[in-house]
Amino acid sequence: MATSHSRTDVAIALEDRYGARIYRPLDVVLERGDGCWVFDAEGRRYLDCLSAYSAANFGHSNPLLVAAAAEQMGKIALTSRAFRNAELPGFLQALCTTFGFEMALPMNTGAEAVETAIKAARKWAYEVKRVPAESAEIIVCGNNFHGRTIAVVGFSSEPAYRRSFGPFAPGFKTVPYGDADGLRGAMSERTAAFLVEPIQGEAGVIVPPDGFLRQALEACRERRALFIADEIQTGLGRTGELLACDHEGVRPDIAVVGKSLGGGLYPVSAVLAAREILGLFQPGDHGSTFAGNPLAAAIGRAVLQLLEDGELLARVKARGRRLVTALEGFASPIVREVRGRGLMIGIELTTPARPVCERLARAGVLCKETHGTVLRLTPPLTLDGETAEWLLARLATALEA
Ligand SMILES: Cc1ncc(COP(=O)(O)O)c(C=O)c1O
């Protein structure tokens, strides 16, 4: 995609010379974004169908969010929580009223928020459920993705995430995703919580069988364990509901949100739960220099305002339906299955997805493969109808071969 010694070549050479190669990016060097579109160093325009792994759900450089951030940066951005700040209370209130929880605990990245939820669940298990000391168990699902910290990769089933990083933290058990009986069988009086993605994103947009979330919640109720929904990727409208658990009317005991809570501008995550759980934390138990800072709070609050009237959610549902129906109608020899909810769509191919992503990039569409053969389609939620049709035309061509 680059001419020799172009700005693209120079940027790639520098990055590869000085940076640890933890990703295998497509070789486009993005310089600017505007809504659903991004522009590379050569001035070429692409439709962003990854949205920074669903962290840029409201489009790039969303003017309302940029204005909120700029205004707050001009006042004060960082205080630490050694002092109170004027933005945090309103943000906490907005988080609780938007999602229907009693308390919120802000963090920065998704993995940090998952770690925080695990700490909260263990604390609840010891101090409320009275699980014997140091023996609490958290049950997770096969093929999960909850981030990259040592504790979190320790309960991943993906060899590449774990290889050469052990030893790992004990206290985690794995059951197959979508298997409520398996979950029941794995539970004991030492079970603190079940941690689950309502749709597995990194695993390839895997939607569990209908009723699984509800059955898992019932199992948690029977064994007095907490149901923790990792809504970092699925939350804030990505699937057409505020939380993906809402599709089954399931209210988790703990919900973890992140990614687009920062509006594509800044890392903002949060753990949401009842007072009985988050109220257990005492000063000194947990912390983060950056979490809950006024800039994060101002951006997070502006993000929640974008979701307030439900109009965006309705649009996501309609747009998602149109894309899935059209994709299912493609007579492509390489499409095995189309799945997803709202604007979280996975196209399972019979062939490797990477060459299709490269073909799409040349046609002005940025997608990223996941798990080899899945093309993930997660455009900004602000995608308009005309652009959706433009995208479908390009997908039809790219999937022909
Ligand atoms: C479901 C889920 N949980 C946790 C994370 C980790 O978030 P972060 O990369 O912000 O640490 C991700 C990121 O992709 C995710 O999809």
The ligand as a MOL file (V3000), in Angstrom:
LIG
                    3D

  0  0  0     0  0            999 V3000
M  V30 BEGIN CTAB
M  V30 COUNTS 16 16 0 0 0
M  V30 BEGIN ATOM
M  V30 1 C -14.4770 -8.5900 26.5030 0
M  V30 2 C -13.1800 -7.8740 26.7660 0
M  V30 3 N -12.7250 -7.7740 28.0220 0
M  V30 4 C -11.5880 -7.1290 28.3100 0
M  V30 5 C -10.8340 -6.5520 27.3270 0
M  V30 6 C -9.5420 -5.8710 27.6870 0
M  V30 7 O -9.6470 -4.4950 27.5360 0
M  V30 8 P -8.3290 -3.5950 27.4510 0
M  V30 9 O -7.6530 -3.9350 26.1700 0
M  V30 10 O -8.8410 -2.1750 27.5020 0
M  V30 11 O -7.4900 -3.9470 28.6420 0
M  V30 12 C -11.2460 -6.6460 25.9930 0
M  V30 13 C -10.4640 -6.0700 24.9010 0
M  V30 14 O -10.5600 -6.4190 23.7690 0
M  V30 15 C -12.4650 -7.3190 25.7180 0
M  V30 16 O -12.9200 -7.4410 24.4610 0
M  V30 END ATOM
M  V30 BEGIN BOND
M  V30 1 1 1 2
M  V30 2 1 2 3
M  V30 3 2 2 15
M  V30 4 2 3 4
M  V30 5 1 4 5
M  V30 6 1 5 6
M  V30 7 2 5 12
M  V30 8 1 6 7
M  V30 9 1 7 8
M  V30 10 2 8 9
M  V30 11 1 8 10
M  V30 12 1 8 11
M  V30 13 1 12 13
M  V30 14 1 12 15
M  V30 15 2 13 14
M  V30 16 1 15 16
M  V30 END BOND
M  V30 END CTAB
M  END
